[in-house]
Amino acid sequence: MTKRKINIHFLGSAGTVTGSKYLIDTGERKILIDCGLFQGLKELRLKNWDYLPVDVSEIDTVLLTHGHMDHTGYLPRLVKMGFRGTIQGTSPTLAIAEIILLDSAKIQEEEAEKANKEGYSKHQPAEPLYAINEAKKAISKFRTFPKGEWQEIYDNIRIRFQYNGHIIGATFIELIIHNQRFVFSGDIGRKKDLLLEPYKKPEAADVLFIESTYGDRLHPKEDLESRLKDIVLQTIDKGGTLIIPSFAVERTQTLMYLLWQLQEKKAIPNIPLIMDSPMGANVLEVFHSHREWHKLSMEDCTNMCNRFKIVRDFKETWEVIDDKRSKIVIAGSGMISGGRVLTYLQQYLRRAETTILLAGYQADGTRGRALLEGATELKIYGKHYPVKAEIINLEVLSAHADQSELLDWMSEIKKEPKRIFITHGEKEGAEALKEKIKERYGWNAEIPQLYAIEEY
């Protein structure tokens, strides 16, 4: 029997960490794995405005590995371009994606309005990438898919979503087309995580797509709780405020858990704990309603939330800022690309007693990466703010697998895949992982280019 030709279009996350989109064209069906927004460098962000180099109306379905923006944030644009199919993912993934899309649309509408009012945009008028009503159109196409079960979605096409750690609801996706198994890693979590169970591992793959966010490094082995305690106490000693730009999904909840535990143990004083992220507050509801996806008991989840002041209204943000006491503020977004944390940084960045704690991956071209690399000023809403605050990077808190965990995730694949594509990483990470896969398993891997088409 002649093997049927399958084309793979790399529409994102090739040569970069963001914008995950892989289109599988079987000749009969077109299936998009993830539909993420490009973030970071301006040249990448501008691609979000472009039409995809494929006929979007011919895509039958979108399968989502998890709910993060760089895997779901392009969905409203896809629908606007003519996509008419379904969008499938696990229940918590779709709940997270709904929160993120509505929040993203709201922020974009508000920032476009602010830019037009204050005149700092080059575009006249400034427009949002997509509006709230466009996000709602995408959400109306959501269909829940169970984890751990094979289901036939089309003739000779079966799929399975497997638990992957990283964030609540996250999975890797197995797609069998005419007896050929395509495995998409999505974002792989940590082997040991405070809130989530360890990732499952694929046992077979004819074509493997593996992320490489941390493909060139190992996470530090330091004691996370002890390190965070020291940072808090040092900030209090300075009479300052600790500001943690945080990803609203999982990272915020992990930080809340750690800080709650430190106060429970009286390891840090009972200073105010603030969680200022409407999206983060909504994600807490997803944790409450999807107990089978994480380790937290209902009692712990409730007690943790009760310890924090959960800020929902923007007026409350200013009440927090006006409070002169030392405090700890967790605010979105994690890479300082938008959200409430910008308002805090406008007020606190110039204060030497402030500590800014970076608690996750900082993509190239983001304000978070700029701070990480020693920027002396940040541009926020068209104005430049001097950086006098102390900047600390807590890499041990990452929700992404490091190099050793990426290799471990592959360890139960019994037969060498016919093709291995290394994606979702900057050049150094992808190249390093490619070498390690060859060294550990003797397998050859490829690093595709953005918009490349590979035939299988």
C-alpha positions as MATLAB code, in Angstrom:
seq = 'MTKRKINIHFLGSAGTVTGSKYLIDTGERKILIDCGLFQGLKELRLKNWDYLPVDVSEIDTVLLTHGHMDHTGYLPRLVKMGFRGTIQGTSPTLAIAEIILLDSAKIQEEEAEKANKEGYSKHQPAEPLYAINEAKKAISKFRTFPKGEWQEIYDNIRIRFQYNGHIIGATFIELIIHNQRFVFSGDIGRKKDLLLEPYKKPEAADVLFIESTYGDRLHPKEDLESRLKDIVLQTIDKGGTLIIPSFAVERTQTLMYLLWQLQEKKAIPNIPLIMDSPMGANVLEVFHSHREWHKLSMEDCTNMCNRFKIVRDFKETWEVIDDKRSKIVIAGSGMISGGRVLTYLQQYLRRAETTILLAGYQADGTRGRALLEGATELKIYGKHYPVKAEIINLEVLSAHADQSELLDWMSEIKKEPKRIFITHGEKEGAEALKEKIKERYGWNAEIPQLYAIEEY';
ca = [
       0.000    0.000    0.000;
       1.352    3.401   -0.989;
       1.900    5.747    1.941;
      -0.333    8.801    1.693;
       1.423   12.147    1.482;
       0.950   14.483    4.460;
       2.123   18.104    4.453;
       3.175   19.918    7.622;
       3.010   23.745    7.585;
       5.012   25.496   10.307;
       2.902   28.619   10.778;
       4.468   29.613   14.113;
       6.855   28.642   16.901;
       9.567   27.718   14.391;
      12.823   29.479   15.199;
      11.041   31.300   18.016;
       9.345   30.504   21.342;
       5.944   32.027   20.556;
       3.088   31.794   18.070;
       2.606   27.998   18.099;
       0.695   26.840   14.997;
       1.230   23.604   13.058;
      -1.088   22.770   10.166;
      -1.371   19.105    9.211;
      -2.762   18.659    5.675;
      -3.715   15.046    4.946;
      -5.087   15.872    1.503;
      -8.588   15.201    2.862;
      -8.501   17.075    6.152;
      -6.642   20.075    7.525;
      -5.977   20.099   11.263;
      -4.323   22.996   13.110;
      -2.444   22.156   16.309;
      -2.491   25.275   18.528;
      -3.225   28.796   17.365;
      -0.905   31.069   19.306;
      -0.053   34.734   19.228;
       3.470   35.907   18.441;
       4.987   37.777   21.389;
       8.269   39.524   22.099;
      10.216   41.108   19.236;
       8.337   43.749   17.247;
       9.077   41.975   13.960;
       7.291   38.922   15.359;
       4.376   40.837   16.880;
       3.712   42.489   13.522;
       3.103   39.040   12.027;
      -0.047   38.815   14.152;
      -1.600   41.350   11.779;
      -0.753   39.311    8.666;
      -3.051   36.808    7.002;
      -1.760   33.258    7.271;
      -0.222   31.849    4.061;
      -2.925   29.152    3.864;
      -6.642   29.116    3.113;
      -8.041   29.398    6.639;
     -11.572   28.513    5.507;
     -10.342   25.007    4.610;
      -9.113   24.193    8.157;
     -11.462   21.594    9.662;
     -10.559   21.858   13.352;
      -8.089   23.327   15.838;
      -6.639   21.162   18.619;
      -5.225   23.029   21.636;
      -2.413   21.622   23.794;
      -3.108   24.197   26.541;
      -4.539   27.626   27.206;
      -1.540   29.994   27.188;
      -1.621   33.045   24.921;
       1.195   31.836   22.669;
      -0.894   28.719   21.966;
      -4.438   30.191   21.812;
      -4.199   33.978   21.392;
      -4.564   33.997   17.594;
      -7.944   32.225   17.571;
     -10.082   35.386   17.146;
      -7.927   36.401   14.162;
      -8.337   32.916   12.678;
     -12.127   33.166   12.940;
     -12.032   36.671   11.462;
     -10.084   35.256    8.482;
     -12.822   32.733    7.731;
     -12.264   29.699    9.974;
     -15.585   27.893   10.444;
     -14.594   24.665   12.229;
     -14.431   23.544   15.846;
     -11.788   24.337   18.494;
     -11.065   21.338   20.729;
      -9.214   20.977   24.026;
      -9.569   19.650   27.565;
     -12.146   21.271   29.832;
      -9.645   23.354   31.876;
      -7.739   24.320   28.707;
     -10.898   25.780   27.162;
     -11.800   27.493   30.445;
      -8.326   29.061   30.597;
      -8.418   29.995   26.901;
     -11.764   31.754   27.370;
     -10.374   33.789   30.270;
      -7.210   34.675   28.351;
      -8.951   35.639   25.107;
     -11.504   37.879   26.799;
      -8.817   39.502   28.958;
      -6.515   39.970   25.959;
      -9.286   41.558   23.891;
     -10.237   43.885   26.757;
      -6.603   44.975   27.255;
      -6.149   45.554   23.528;
      -9.311   47.644   23.331;
      -8.256   49.696   26.370;
      -4.696   50.226   25.095;
      -5.936   51.288   21.656;
      -8.295   53.776   23.334;
      -5.466   55.058   25.566;
      -3.074   55.388   22.600;
      -5.641   57.377   20.644;
      -6.419   59.604   23.632;
      -2.761   60.320   24.469;
      -1.452   60.258   20.900;
       1.583   57.989   21.374;
       0.739   55.468   18.626;
       2.140   55.787   15.099;
      -1.166   54.441   13.781;
      -4.074   56.810   13.277;
      -6.270   55.575   14.692;
      -4.742   52.805   16.799;
      -6.862   49.653   16.659;
      -6.954   46.490   18.784;
      -5.713   43.282   17.176;
      -9.164   41.912   17.961;
     -12.151   43.068   19.978;
     -14.179   41.383   22.713;
     -16.997   40.415   20.323;
     -14.424   38.728   18.051;
     -13.001   36.782   20.996;
     -16.537   35.633   21.847;
     -17.023   34.309   18.294;
     -13.932   32.128   18.713;
     -15.094   30.930   22.151;
     -18.459   29.875   20.674;
     -16.571   27.224   18.655;
     -15.040   25.538   21.747;
     -15.695   21.796   22.145;
     -14.461   19.816   25.182;
     -12.288   16.741   24.593;
     -11.504   14.225   27.398;
      -7.941   13.419   28.432;
      -6.431    9.971   28.043;
      -8.980    8.590   25.554;
      -8.538    7.777   21.870;
     -11.367    9.073   19.712;
     -11.869    8.984   15.961;
     -12.656   12.497   14.760;
     -12.610   11.770   11.011;
     -12.201    8.646    8.864;
      -8.752    7.172    9.587;
      -7.891   10.018   12.007;
      -7.784    9.454   15.774;
      -6.581   11.764   18.529;
      -5.690   11.550   22.212;
      -4.877   14.283   24.748;
      -2.358   13.201   27.424;
      -1.599   14.942   30.752;
       1.542   17.094   30.458;
       1.913   19.184   33.621;
       3.003   22.781   32.818;
      -0.378   24.424   33.610;
      -3.810   23.147   34.544;
      -5.372   21.374   31.561;
      -2.126   21.118   29.564;
      -1.605   18.059   27.362;
       0.515   16.666   24.604;
      -1.507   15.591   21.587;
      -1.232   12.294   19.720;
      -2.710   12.258   16.244;
      -2.909    9.003   14.243;
      -3.444    9.517   10.526;
      -3.586    6.361    8.366;
      -1.652    4.470   11.087;
       1.099    7.129   11.296;
       1.434    8.722   14.746;
       2.152   12.442   15.041;
       3.017   13.613   18.579;
       2.930   17.299   19.538;
       4.611   18.001   22.866;
       2.952   21.354   23.513;
       4.715   22.827   26.550;
       6.115   20.155   28.858;
       5.918   20.722   32.608;
       8.275   19.863   35.448;
       8.855   16.378   36.795;
       8.291   17.720   40.320;
       5.758   20.533   40.662;
       4.081   21.994   43.760;
       0.604   22.034   42.220;
       0.629   19.580   39.306;
       1.288   15.871   38.814;
       4.311   14.716   36.735;
       3.930   14.681   32.951;
       2.982   11.501   31.116;
       5.336   10.278   28.368;
       4.614    9.224   24.787;
       5.427    5.602   23.971;
       5.545    5.902   20.190;
       5.922    8.571   17.503;
       6.456    8.431   13.769;
       6.725   12.225   13.680;
       7.630   14.080   16.884;
       7.303   17.813   17.521;
       9.147   18.790   20.705;
       9.455   22.156   22.404;
      12.889   23.541   23.308;
      12.203   26.585   25.514;
      14.928   25.495   27.936;
      16.697   23.127   25.575;
      20.106   24.599   26.398;
      20.012   24.703   30.203;
      19.203   23.018   33.479;
      17.100   24.720   36.126;
      18.885   25.557   39.402;
      18.533   23.021   42.222;
      18.112   25.674   44.934;
      15.420   25.418   47.626;
      12.547   27.469   46.188;
      10.816   28.207   49.492;
      14.063   29.270   51.188;
      15.074   31.474   48.246;
      11.707   33.213   48.132;
      11.800   33.763   51.914;
      15.211   35.460   51.639;
      13.993   37.733   48.836;
      10.941   38.777   50.853;
      12.942   39.474   54.017;
      15.605   41.479   52.137;
      12.883   43.626   50.553;
      11.227   44.256   53.917;
      14.609   45.191   55.428;
      14.905   47.896   52.744;
      11.411   49.139   53.568;
      10.358   48.283   50.033;
       7.675   46.470   48.080;
       8.147   43.182   46.237;
       6.496   43.209   42.806;
       6.196   39.909   40.952;
       5.117   40.128   37.298;
       3.436   36.774   36.889;
       1.695   34.577   34.352;
      -1.921   34.350   35.449;
      -2.163   30.612   34.906;
      -0.392   28.259   37.365;
       2.560   30.576   38.126;
       0.368   33.006   40.039;
      -1.278   30.147   41.935;
       2.129   28.611   42.760;
       3.412   31.926   44.093;
       0.257   32.405   46.133;
       0.687   28.930   47.616;
       4.355   29.525   48.488;
       3.732   32.918   50.102;
       0.718   31.602   52.036;
       2.825   28.710   53.319;
       5.681   31.047   54.344;
       3.278   33.163   56.386;
       1.612   30.054   57.859;
       5.044   28.884   59.052;
       5.837   32.419   60.298;
       8.930   32.419   58.085;
       7.942   35.884   56.798;
       5.918   38.647   58.521;
       2.190   39.031   57.898;
       2.622   41.929   55.465;
      -0.165   42.506   52.897;
      -0.299   39.938   50.088;
      -1.898   41.277   46.907;
      -2.971   39.393   43.801;
      -3.824   42.026   41.203;
      -4.878   40.199   38.081;
      -8.523   39.856   37.041;
      -7.439   36.970   34.855;
      -5.555   35.335   37.738;
      -8.666   35.630   39.913;
     -10.731   33.880   37.250;
      -8.105   31.145   36.933;
      -8.517   30.415   40.651;
     -12.114   29.460   39.837;
     -10.800   26.971   37.265;
      -8.653   25.389   40.009;
     -11.726   25.144   42.240;
     -13.821   23.475   39.527;
     -11.185   21.060   38.151;
      -9.862   19.310   41.247;
      -8.795   16.195   39.319;
      -6.200   18.231   37.397;
      -4.042   19.420   40.339;
      -2.798   18.544   43.839;
      -4.406   21.326   45.918;
      -7.194   20.299   48.260;
     -10.356   22.399   48.298;
      -9.512   23.515   51.852;
      -5.987   24.637   50.907;
      -7.268   26.422   47.827;
      -9.823   28.335   49.929;
      -7.397   29.185   52.746;
      -4.742   30.345   50.280;
      -7.200   32.670   48.539;
      -8.457   34.061   51.841;
      -4.903   35.139   52.787;
      -4.661   37.405   49.719;
      -6.362   40.631   48.802;
      -7.731   39.783   45.347;
      -7.869   43.015   43.329;
     -10.481   43.114   40.574;
     -11.250   46.812   40.154;
      -8.598   49.165   38.749;
      -9.465   51.704   41.491;
      -8.245   49.148   44.037;
      -4.898   49.027   42.212;
      -4.338   52.672   43.133;
      -5.377   51.995   46.730;
      -2.633   49.349   46.883;
      -0.091   51.748   45.346;
      -1.028   54.510   47.813;
      -0.488   52.161   50.780;
       3.044   53.046   51.964;
       3.610   49.774   53.827;
       5.917   47.040   52.568;
       3.827   44.510   50.666;
       4.010   41.767   48.064;
       2.157   42.299   44.798;
       1.626   39.583   42.199;
       0.344   41.163   38.977;
       0.017   40.209   35.321;
       1.631   39.917   32.906;
       4.561   37.547   33.376;
       6.772   39.040   30.658;
       5.584   42.605   31.454;
       4.043   42.871   27.999;
       0.816   44.399   29.320;
      -1.679   44.239   32.162;
      -1.830   45.684   35.682;
       1.878   45.226   36.441;
       2.665   48.155   34.132;
       0.779   50.530   36.440;
       2.816   49.301   39.417;
       6.099   49.629   37.527;
       5.276   53.201   36.533;
       5.191   54.024   40.250;
       7.767   51.651   41.754;
      10.440   51.102   39.106;
      12.361   54.247   40.048;
      12.489   53.376   43.764;
      15.735   51.713   44.911;
      13.964   49.959   47.788;
      11.681   48.088   45.333;
      12.416   44.496   44.289;
      11.132   43.190   40.944;
      11.075   39.389   40.921;
      10.976   37.762   37.468;
       9.417   34.340   37.900;
       9.354   32.704   34.468;
      10.605   32.653   30.896;
      11.183   36.112   29.389;
      10.914   36.066   25.589;
      13.276   38.097   23.457;
      11.917   41.607   22.862;
       9.782   41.780   26.021;
      10.202   44.243   28.882;
      10.921   41.279   31.147;
      13.870   40.226   28.988;
      15.096   43.838   28.948;
      15.116   43.945   32.768;
      16.794   40.547   32.879;
      19.565   41.873   30.629;
      20.168   44.986   32.727;
      18.049   47.689   31.071;
      18.441   51.082   32.765;
      15.025   52.290   31.623;
      11.721   50.847   30.403;
       9.266   52.304   27.931;
       5.688   52.087   29.203;
       2.778   53.676   27.350;
       5.086   55.906   25.313;
       7.127   57.195   28.297;
      10.542   56.131   29.599;
      10.969   55.157   33.262;
      14.401   54.789   34.938;
      15.151   51.406   36.516;
      16.398   51.886   40.087;
      14.686   48.825   41.572;
      16.571   45.612   42.268;
      15.869   42.972   39.604;
      15.977   39.293   40.627;
      15.357   36.275   38.400;
      13.863   33.182   40.066;
      14.469   30.654   37.302;
      13.846   27.673   39.602;
      10.120   28.550   39.527;
       9.803   27.887   35.789;
       6.830   25.770   34.669;
       8.786   24.599   31.598;
      10.808   21.400   31.543;
      14.556   21.971   31.405;
      16.932   20.086   29.106;
      17.099   16.969   31.303;
      13.309   16.839   31.643;
      12.780   17.290   27.889;
      15.042   14.303   27.295;
      13.289   12.339   30.041;
       9.876   13.064   28.471;
      11.092   11.266   25.313;
      12.573    8.300   27.182;
       9.721    5.812   26.684;
       9.547    6.152   22.883;
      10.663    2.659   21.950;
      11.427    3.128   18.255;
      13.255    6.036   16.614;
      10.776    8.517   15.096;
      11.085    8.934   11.349;
      11.117   12.721   11.766;
      11.798   14.892   14.837;
      11.069   18.607   14.646;
      12.456   20.867   17.374;
      10.194   23.882   17.849;
       9.143   26.509   20.413;
      12.669   27.669   21.236;
      15.220   30.310   20.402;
      18.164   29.229   18.250;
      20.522   28.350   21.128;
      17.951   26.209   22.926;
      16.893   24.353   19.785;
      20.463   23.659   18.656;
      21.526   22.429   22.101;
      18.548   20.082   22.364;
      19.226   18.746   18.862;
      22.772   17.808   19.914;
      21.597   16.224   23.178;
      18.957   14.094   21.414;
      21.673   12.795   19.082;
      24.023   12.188   22.008;
      21.431   10.468   24.259;
      19.357    8.517   21.737;
      21.318    8.571   18.484;
      18.330   10.188   16.769;
      18.526   12.923   14.137;
      16.354   15.991   14.653;
      15.522   19.011   12.501;
      14.910   22.682   13.307;
      12.260   23.967   10.869;
      12.021   27.526    9.608;
       8.956   29.708   10.024;
       6.391   29.100    7.232;
       8.321   26.050    5.983;
       6.311   23.154    4.493;
       7.604   19.653    5.172;
       6.286   16.570    3.392;
       5.872   13.265    5.191;
];
